[in-house]
């Protein structure tokens, strides 16, 4: 967890020291996706508007929903659950809730799954609460009391992607 906190601190410092980085970082691709030019990623702008991503799911259903997703001309096997570092990179430090830039993203103030294991056992993963920016650890599978969280999918920028339309 310490390594994740250090990476997040570096990200916050970069955003404070480089205002241009923040202003030009996200590009609305005008197809329901947002390009993250800093990380070389493409995010779904509004997961709740995508039928397979609506509501809350257990971890394996979220992972499979991303993997099987065909969206904005890409997929299946292109979209995935983000790592916890990728998910944290979306945090908006303004203090508003949800803690995400609402100019680019629609987001519930709730917990979202990541693909990053919390322990070496593979039984738990890191999750991010967009209400307050806190990291949490949640069980991937629990037969007694399953954990249902939200899903946000991401993919790497593909060289065949068309240049985004800037507005």
Number of C-alpha atoms within 10 A of each C-alpha: 9 7 9 13 13 11 14 18 12 12 16 16 11 13 17 13 11 11 11 10 14 13 10 11 16 22 18 20 19 13 13 16 21 22 23 19 14 12 13 12 17 22 25 23 25 19 22 18 12 13 10 17 20 14 12 18 19 18 26 12 16 26 21 15 22 26 19 16 20 15 16 12 8 13 15 14 13 17 25 24 24 23 18 22 19 16 20 25 17 16 23 19 15 10 12 13 18 20 21 24 17 13 9 17 19 16 21 18 16 17 22 27 32 28 21 17 19 18 12 7 8 11 13 19 21 22 27 24 21 24 18 18 21 12 18 15 16 23 19 20 15 11 6 6 8 14 15 20 19 25 28 25 25 24 21 15 15 12 7 6 9 8 8 14 10 9 7
